[in-house]
């Protein structure tokens, strides 16, 4: 790690108003270069998704980044203006778009959870009652597992294995939705962290027993995690690089550890684990397994399993191109509690940079430098802590549970006043859903009810717009020209049968939160901004300010692999796009 050349880093996004999104932004005055196609397809594609990573982190921390994040961002072809082109910026949609080349309106994963209109209830995007959880001890006897059941587009993994059954695919993350969305339904392996028992798990969708190398790795995690102390790895003051002071208003405490370093994982007691009281032993183990997820160890463990897969599956070792998909979740897990400019996120990213650097060095050694292609991106951005924004004069606001309850009551009363029927509305923070049985029993037109709701929704001081199901499905035109670009983003996050009755667009800087910490999920630039970079012989080093999106990853990689998409896609091949030369001081 380097400690020099302090940067002036502040969030420009947090200090300027939010303009309407551009539906078709111009590429600007870049120099054009045609596509560069290597003589041979890459032996291995490595997709790295760093959850909740924003480009500003890579730029402001540049003096201290000298590992994998820095290599992918600075030595490859990076797109400095990349943005997601849909409204509901969450983990599930972000990973699915990166792996399918499609918008949520095509791949179907419109949110981490979504309202299923057929069932009349919210559904987790990976839930599947037809499969079981798969742990080190084998398939679970009961319960619901996770699978790509709801993905309705073809992933890169699926495309690769359809063309060549001898290719191999492995996907790993701390989150099931991240690992699964990158693998999809392909005959591959997707594994994720087991928050109950620890170690990595999967589901019976992918097989009847975990791969031997995963089983072996799972035997050693306890010793590495038990009683692990998290202290800052940096020695110098990080504030000149744009990191905020430690211990800020709005940060969410890490259990009994508070909001200030150091933090420590629970210590396992061998006697408790070996005791006859199985429930007590299981609870004791869970106390550690559940917390690993929120520490920098999560990324380290993910990369260790990825390295094990590299060797065990002999990825990139023959003429059949392989895919290794790695989603790093620590930045997101920590960022939700402390915000993107916290000491904790800064330290976590520095540790991830080091670990990822070692992993990329291993790829050079095992596969060969120039024989693998790397991609770096994120699934979404993030809002800075509202309290920090307020201190800088930005009108950020938290909408707590009580205010949401008052708001739901107001919309309920507006419907009753207009139509004489009292409906039981559900508000999930994004918008409202009506009970379809109640609507049918009322004999009233559902579209009319939705319009009444949408109009009433605008009375709240924190709501910028409200869209009905008919508007989201393209059956009605937007209310004004100014709403066209915003509605395009919301339509891109809408899939038939998976939409609320009315969806809200809150004002900028509004966070649905009863407590502390922060989140994402809005259509504003701070949540849609992502890093996007490609590293490999086909990609000339340099940066571009041309429009780019994670949905462009698949159509950019497929020509290098000599493949065509299996179905319609929304992205485009970025290799044919303009690129700026590398600045002399870079």
ChimeraX attribute file (.defattr): number of C-alpha atoms within 10 A of each C-alpha:
attribute: neighborCount
match mode: 1-to-1
recipient: residues
	/A:1	15
	/A:2	11
	/A:3	15
	/A:4	11
	/A:5	11
	/A:6	16
	/A:7	15
	/A:8	10
	/A:9	17
	/A:10	16
	/A:11	15
	/A:12	10
	/A:13	14
	/A:14	23
	/A:15	13
	/A:16	9
	/A:17	11
	/A:18	14
	/A:19	8
	/A:20	14
	/A:21	18
	/A:22	13
	/A:23	12
	/A:24	8
	/A:25	10
	/A:26	10
	/A:27	15
	/A:28	11
	/A:29	11
	/A:30	15
	/A:31	11
	/A:32	11
	/A:33	13
	/A:34	10
	/A:35	17
	/A:36	13
	/A:37	15
	/A:38	15
	/A:39	9
	/A:40	11
	/A:41	21
	/A:42	25
	/A:43	22
	/A:44	28
	/A:45	24
	/A:46	21
	/A:47	22
	/A:48	20
	/A:49	26
	/A:50	25
	/A:51	27
	/A:52	32
	/A:53	27
	/A:54	24
	/A:55	20
	/A:56	21
	/A:57	21
	/A:58	19
	/A:59	16
	/A:60	20
	/A:61	24
	/A:62	22
	/A:63	17
	/A:64	20
	/A:65	24
	/A:66	17
	/A:67	21
	/A:68	21
	/A:69	24
	/A:70	21
	/A:71	18
	/A:72	24
	/A:73	27
	/A:74	22
	/A:75	20
	/A:76	25
	/A:77	25
	/A:78	28
	/A:79	26
	/A:80	20
	/A:81	18
	/A:82	22
	/A:83	23
	/A:84	26
	/A:85	25
	/A:86	26
	/A:87	26
	/A:88	28
	/A:89	26
	/A:90	25
	/A:91	26
	/A:92	29
	/A:93	31
	/A:94	33
	/A:95	27
	/A:96	34
	/A:97	32
	/A:98	26
	/A:99	28
	/A:100	37
	/A:101	28
	/A:102	30
	/A:103	30
	/A:104	31
	/A:105	21
	/A:106	22
	/A:107	24
	/A:108	25
	/A:109	33
	/A:110	32
	/A:111	23
	/A:112	17
	/A:113	17
	/A:114	21
	/A:115	22
	/A:116	16
	/A:117	19
	/A:118	9
	/A:119	10
	/A:120	16
	/A:121	15
	/A:122	15
	/A:123	17
	/A:124	17
	/A:125	24
	/A:126	21
	/A:127	18
	/A:128	19
	/A:129	12
	/A:130	13
	/A:131	20
	/A:132	22
	/A:133	21
	/A:134	25
	/A:135	25
	/A:136	21
	/A:137	10
	/A:138	17
	/A:139	20
	/A:140	15
	/A:141	9
	/A:142	10
	/A:143	11
	/A:144	15
	/A:145	21
	/A:146	24
	/A:147	30
	/A:148	23
	/A:149	17
	/A:150	18
	/A:151	23
	/A:152	18
	/A:153	25
	/A:154	23
	/A:155	27
	/A:156	28
	/A:157	28
	/A:158	24
	/A:159	19
	/A:160	26
	/A:161	20
	/A:162	15
	/A:163	14
	/A:164	13
	/A:165	11
	/A:166	14
	/A:167	21
	/A:168	22
	/A:169	27
	/A:170	24
	/A:171	28
	/A:172	29
	/A:173	30
	/A:174	28
	/A:175	19
	/A:176	24
	/A:177	27
	/A:178	30
	/A:179	29
	/A:180	30
	/A:181	31
	/A:182	35
	/A:183	33
	/A:184	28
	/A:185	23
	/A:186	22
	/A:187	18
	/A:188	19
	/A:189	23
	/A:190	32
	/A:191	29
	/A:192	23
	/A:193	25
	/A:194	23
	/A:195	20
	/A:196	16
	/A:197	19
	/A:198	25
	/A:199	26
	/A:200	26
	/A:201	28
	/A:202	30
	/A:203	28
	/A:204	20
	/A:205	23
	/A:206	21
	/A:207	16
	/A:208	15
	/A:209	17
	/A:210	24
	/A:211	16
	/A:212	12
	/A:213	14
	/A:214	20
	/A:215	17
	/A:216	15
	/A:217	15
	/A:218	17
	/A:219	12
	/A:220	11
	/A:221	16
	/A:222	16
	/A:223	11
	/A:224	10
	/A:225	23
	/A:226	18
	/A:227	15
	/A:228	16
	/A:229	14
	/A:230	17
	/A:231	13
	/A:232	17
	/A:233	12
	/A:234	16
	/A:235	7
	/A:236	10
	/A:237	11
	/A:238	20
	/A:239	17
	/A:240	16
	/A:241	23
	/A:242	20
	/A:243	22
	/A:244	18
	/A:245	12
	/A:246	17
	/A:247	16
	/A:248	16
	/A:249	15
	/A:250	19
	/A:251	25
	/A:252	20
	/A:253	15
	/A:254	16
	/A:255	9
	/A:256	8
	/A:257	12
	/A:258	13
	/A:259	20
	/A:260	16
	/A:261	15
	/A:262	12
	/A:263	19
	/A:264	18
	/A:265	20
	/A:266	19
	/A:267	16
	/A:268	18
	/A:269	12
	/A:270	10
	/A:271	9
	/A:272	16
	/A:273	17
	/A:274	11
	/A:275	11
	/A:276	10
	/A:277	10
	/A:278	12
	/A:279	11
	/A:280	14
	/A:281	18
	/A:282	14
	/A:283	15
	/A:284	20
	/A:285	23
	/A:286	18
	/A:287	18
	/A:288	22
	/A:289	24
	/A:290	16
	/A:291	20
	/A:292	27
	/A:293	22
	/A:294	22
	/A:295	24
	/A:296	24
	/A:297	20
	/A:298	24
	/A:299	28
	/A:300	19
	/A:301	24
	/A:302	24
	/A:303	22
	/A:304	16
	/A:305	22
	/A:306	21
	/A:307	18
	/A:308	16
	/A:309	22
	/A:310	21
	/A:311	16
	/A:312	13
	/A:313	15
	/A:314	14
	/A:315	25
	/A:316	25
	/A:317	17
	/A:318	13
	/A:319	13
	/A:320	20
	/A:321	22
	/A:322	28
	/A:323	28
	/A:324	24
	/A:325	25
	/A:326	26
	/A:327	27
	/A:328	29
	/A:329	26
	/A:330	29
	/A:331	27
	/A:332	24
	/A:333	19
	/A:334	24
	/A:335	30
	/A:336	24
	/A:337	23
	/A:338	29
	/A:339	29
	/A:340	28
	/A:341	24
	/A:342	25
	/A:343	22
	/A:344	26
	/A:345	26
	/A:346	26
	/A:347	20
	/A:348	23
	/A:349	22
	/A:350	23
	/A:351	22
	/A:352	26
	/A:353	23
	/A:354	18
	/A:355	20
	/A:356	24
	/A:357	20
	/A:358	16
	/A:359	19
	/A:360	21
	/A:361	16
	/A:362	16
	/A:363	22
	/A:364	14
	/A:365	10
	/A:366	15
	/A:367	21
	/A:368	15
	/A:369	15
	/A:370	16
	/A:371	19
	/A:372	23
	/A:373	23
	/A:374	20
	/A:375	22
	/A:376	26
	/A:377	31
	/A:378	26
	/A:379	30
	/A:380	33
	/A:381	30
	/A:382	28
	/A:383	28
	/A:384	27
	/A:385	29
	/A:386	25
	/A:387	21
	/A:388	19
	/A:389	18
	/A:390	14
	/A:391	11
	/A:392	12
	/A:393	11
	/A:394	17
	/A:395	16
	/A:396	22
	/A:397	19
	/A:398	19
	/A:399	15
	/A:400	14
	/A:401	14
	/A:402	10
	/A:403	13
	/A:404	17
	/A:405	12
	/A:406	11
	/A:407	17
	/A:408	20
	/A:409	13
	/A:410	17
	/A:411	22
	/A:412	19
	/A:413	18
	/A:414	19
	/A:415	19
	/A:416	13
	/A:417	11
	/A:418	11
	/A:419	14
	/A:420	11
	/A:421	16
	/A:422	14
	/A:423	16
	/A:424	13
	/A:425	15
	/A:426	16
	/A:427	17
	/A:428	16
	/A:429	16
	/A:430	17
	/A:431	22
	/A:432	23
	/A:433	22
	/A:434	21
	/A:435	15
	/A:436	14
	/A:437	9
	/A:438	14
	/A:439	15
	/A:440	11
	/A:441	8
	/A:442	15
	/A:443	8
	/A:444	13
	/A:445	10
	/A:446	16
	/A:447	13
	/A:448	12
	/A:449	18
	/A:450	23
	/A:451	20
	/A:452	18
	/A:453	24
	/A:454	23
	/A:455	15
	/A:456	18
	/A:457	26
	/A:458	17
	/A:459	14
	/A:460	12
	/A:461	9
	/A:462	19
	/A:463	15
	/A:464	14
	/A:465	20
	/A:466	23
	/A:467	27
	/A:468	28
	/A:469	22
	/A:470	16
	/A:471	20
	/A:472	26
	/A:473	17
	/A:474	13
	/A:475	10
	/A:476	12
	/A:477	14
	/A:478	19
	/A:479	13
	/A:480	7
	/A:481	9
	/A:482	10
	/A:483	15
	/A:484	17
	/A:485	16
	/A:486	21
	/A:487	25
	/A:488	21
	/A:489	22
	/A:490	25
	/A:491	22
	/A:492	20
	/A:493	26
	/A:494	27
	/A:495	19
	/A:496	13
	/A:497	14
	/A:498	23
	/A:499	23
	/A:500	28
	/A:501	24
	/A:502	25
	/A:503	24
	/A:504	21
	/A:505	22
	/A:506	23
	/A:507	19
	/A:508	22
	/A:509	23
	/A:510	18
	/A:511	24
	/A:512	20
	/A:513	16
	/A:514	13
	/A:515	13
	/A:516	19
	/A:517	23
	/A:518	24
	/A:519	23
	/A:520	22
	/A:521	22
	/A:522	28
	/A:523	24
	/A:524	30
	/A:525	23
	/A:526	24
	/A:527	25
	/A:528	27
	/A:529	26
	/A:530	32
	/A:531	29
	/A:532	27
	/A:533	28
	/A:534	29
	/A:535	23
	/A:536	21
	/A:537	18
	/A:538	21
	/A:539	20
	/A:540	21
	/A:541	20
	/A:542	19
	/A:543	23
	/A:544	23
	/A:545	18
	/A:546	20
	/A:547	18
	/A:548	27
	/A:549	24
	/A:550	31
	/A:551	27
	/A:552	24
	/A:553	28
	/A:554	27
	/A:555	24
	/A:556	19
	/A:557	23
	/A:558	17
	/A:559	16
	/A:560	18
	/A:561	20
	/A:562	12
	/A:563	15
	/A:564	14
	/A:565	18
	/A:566	16
	/A:567	11
	/A:568	12
	/A:569	20
	/A:570	16
	/A:571	21
	/A:572	19
	/A:573	17
	/A:574	22
	/A:575	23
	/A:576	13
	/A:577	18
	/A:578	20
	/A:579	25
	/A:580	20
	/A:581	13
	/A:582	15
	/A:583	8
	/A:584	5
	/A:585	4
	/A:586	7
